[in-house]
Amino acid sequence: MNSAQADAYLHRIGAEHPAWPTSDVLRDLQSRHLRTVPFENLSIHLGEEIVLDEERLVDKLVGARRGGFCYELNGAFGALLGSLGFDVTLLAARVYGEDGGLGIPFDHLALRVRTVDGGDWITDVGFGAHSHWPLAFGDRGEQRDPGGVFRVVESGPDAAGVRDAGGGRESEDLDVVLDGRRRYRLETRPRVLGDFVAGSWWHSTSPLSHFSRSLVCSRVTKDGGRITLSGRTFTATAADGTKEVVEVATDAEVLDVYRERFGIELDRVPELGRTG
């Protein structure tokens, strides 16, 4: 990512160019990203190709002012952080399902980010409702965050009951836990963006994928709450957890919500099952 692209990306999330890649700067950038760049899977239902290439991702998030899902959001954000002097490593994760089982290999992309002041962080702007701030990679205690109480724990014997369709567990894997529930299992082995192509394709095409079976667009609000459009259901969740739910009636109103609440300009409404 060149300096002009980095400046445009920073402008997109309302941030100034930082003097140093510190932990405080990382926290600010992650918070701003979550408030401005939506988590969304609309490309799948608009028949748009998802390409895991740095230039294409930046063009989508910055040039087209769109959002994306984990591979796109964390892929682009990792490129930005690297251009600003942060030490960034891409990590693969597998998401825990409602039944406690683990998803496919390369199910999720997260970032490990090291800062000049000695910080070592799990940074994630692509997991929907998750931590608002980076999580300390080596801290095994409670980490309180506007998104809840998190822990990063070794996936040892206490996780032995987890069904693992992949046939095993790496001894260095970590589990990210939110409010007592395991959210995803994180590998510590470094990866490259191309490693996630198969996972992105599966989530975009498989009838078993949650993303192929649902429409979602969501972002954090300035007060720490969240707004989400799931199909035609708009939900505004306040920081205290109270919710207001509205059904959006017409296509024109759906497009207005995308534009006015998420900053996304579309010329047609995404539809489940649409391939182009």
Secondary structure, DSSP 8 states (H G I E B T S, - for coil): --HHHHHHHHHHTT----SS--HHHHHHHHHHHHHHS-EE-HHHHHT------HHHHHIIIIIS---B-HHHHHHHHHHHHHHTT-EEEEEEEEEB-TTS-B--TT-EEEEEEE-TTS-EEEE-SSSSS--SS-EETT--S-EEETTEEEEEEE-SGGGTTS--TTS---TT-EEEEETTEEEEEE--S-B-GGGGHHHHHHHHH-TT-TTTT--EEEEE-TTS-EEEEETTEEEEE-TTS-EEEEE--SHHHHHHHHHHHH----SS---TT---
